Amino acid sequence: MDRHRRQALKSGGGLSLVALLAAAGWIDPAAAAPAEAWNKAAFQTHDMDSTLKALGDGTPVPSANVVFFSTPDIAENGAVVPVGITSKVPNTESIAILVEKNPNMLAALFEIPTGTEPAITTRVKMRETSNVYALVKAGGNYYVTSKEIKVTLGGCGG
């Protein structure tokens, strides 16, 4: 069998499979497209104002009654601080975690797909005891709440 014909059959078979999966609704053709460039400038900021400007320039509204933390008050190891954030703001688009005293303030940014529960859980690295901010974007507006997390050395208090 001709080598070129064999290669064409293999390639065509793979494309057919992708087309069938897309037609069945099992995969999203847009998901196969290259991802958008990440916001490098936002992850290099050092304060709240420059972080907000890099993320889209909005003035956050204090929202402790609709944005909630599920995070310990004291973290025994600053290298792996568990942070959980839940948003009750309708149409939440993204959730960002900002750590005030870290060299770069923005620690994580999560895009929340439409129809998804706006809740995230992750671990961040913290240099020292600091305020941690949950910044939620919904409908073009920003909502923020904060919590102080104490980082101990060897778990002996802060």
C-alpha positions in Angstrom: 0.0 0.0 0.0 1.3 3.5 -0.8 2.7 5.2 2.2 1.0 8.5 1.4 -2.3 6.9 1.0 -1.9 5.2 4.4 -1.0 8.5 6.1 -4.0 10.2 4.4 -6.4 7.5 5.7 -5.0 7.8 9.2 -5.4 11.6 9.2 -8.9 11.4 7.7 -10.0 8.9 10.3 -8.9 11.2 13.2 -10.6 14.2 11.7 -13.8 12.1 11.2 -13.7 11.1 14.8 -13.4 14.7 16.0 -16.2 15.8 13.7 -18.5 13.0 15.1 -17.7 13.9 18.7 -18.4 17.6 18.0 -21.7 16.7 16.2 -22.7 14.6 19.2 -22.0 17.5 21.5 -19.3 15.6 23.5 -16.6 18.1 22.7 -16.7 21.9 22.0 -14.9 22.8 18.8 -13.9 26.1 20.4 -12.1 24.2 23.1 -9.7 22.8 20.4 -8.7 26.3 19.4 -5.5 27.8 20.9 -6.0 29.3 24.4 -6.0 33.1 24.7 -2.8 34.7 26.0 -2.7 34.9 29.8 -2.6 38.3 31.4 1.1 38.5 32.3 0.9 42.1 33.3 -1.7 41.4 36.0 0.5 38.7 37.6 3.4 41.2 37.8 1.7 43.9 39.8 2.6 44.9 43.4 -0.5 46.7 44.7 -4.2 46.7 44.5 -4.6 49.7 42.1 -2.1 48.4 39.5 -3.7 44.9 39.8 -7.2 46.3 39.1 -5.9 48.4 36.2 -4.2 45.3 34.7 -7.4 43.2 35.1 -9.7 45.8 33.6 -9.8 48.9 35.6 -12.8 48.8 37.9 -13.5 50.1 41.4 -14.4 47.2 43.7 -17.4 47.3 45.9 -16.9 45.8 49.4 -19.0 42.7 49.5 -18.5 40.5 52.5 -22.2 39.5 52.4 -22.0 37.9 48.9 -18.3 36.8 48.6 -17.2 34.2 51.2 -13.9 32.7 52.3 -13.5 29.1 53.5 -9.9 29.5 54.7 -8.3 28.9 58.0 -7.4 31.9 60.2 -3.9 30.5 60.8 -1.8 28.7 58.2 1.0 26.5 59.6 3.0 26.5 56.4 3.1 29.5 54.2 4.1 27.4 51.2 0.7 25.7 51.0 -2.1 27.9 52.3 -5.5 26.5 51.4 -7.9 29.2 50.1 -11.6 28.6 49.2 -13.8 31.3 47.8 -17.5 31.2 47.0 -19.4 33.9 45.2 -23.2 34.6 45.5 -23.0 37.4 43.0 -25.2 36.6 40.0 -23.4 36.0 36.7 -19.9 35.7 38.2 -17.3 35.9 35.4 -14.0 35.4 37.3 -12.6 35.0 40.8 -9.1 36.4 41.7 -7.0 35.7 44.8 -4.7 38.6 45.8 -2.2 38.4 48.6 -1.2 41.8 49.9 2.3 41.2 51.2 3.5 38.8 48.4 6.1 40.1 45.9 3.4 39.9 43.2 -0.1 40.6 44.5 -2.2 38.5 42.1 -1.8 34.9 43.2 -4.5 33.2 41.0 -7.2 34.1 38.5 -10.0 31.7 37.7 -12.4 32.3 34.8 -15.9 31.0 35.7 -17.8 29.5 32.7 -21.5 30.4 32.4 -23.7 28.0 34.3 -20.9 26.9 36.6 -21.1 27.2 40.4 -18.8 30.2 41.3 -16.7 28.4 43.9 -13.0 27.7 43.8 -10.5 25.9 46.1 -6.8 26.1 45.7 -3.5 26.5 47.6 -1.4 29.6 47.4 2.0 30.5 48.7 2.2 33.4 51.2 5.4 35.1 52.3 4.1 36.2 55.7 0.9 37.1 57.6 -1.2 39.2 55.3 -4.6 40.2 54.1 -5.9 38.0 51.3 -8.5 39.5 49.0 -11.2 37.7 46.9 -11.9 39.8 43.9 -15.0 38.8 41.9 -15.9 40.1 38.5 -19.6 40.0 37.5 -21.4 42.0 34.9 -18.4 44.2 34.4 -18.3 45.2 38.1 -15.8 44.1 40.8 -16.7 42.9 44.3 -14.1 42.4 47.0 -13.8 41.0 50.4 -10.7 40.3 52.5 -9.5 38.1 55.3 -6.3 38.2 57.3 -4.4 34.9 57.3 -1.7 34.4 59.8 1.3 32.5 58.6 3.3 30.7 61.4 6.8 29.3 61.4 6.5 25.7 62.4 2.9 26.1 63.6 3.8 28.0 66.8 1.5 31.0 66.5 1.6 34.4 64.7 
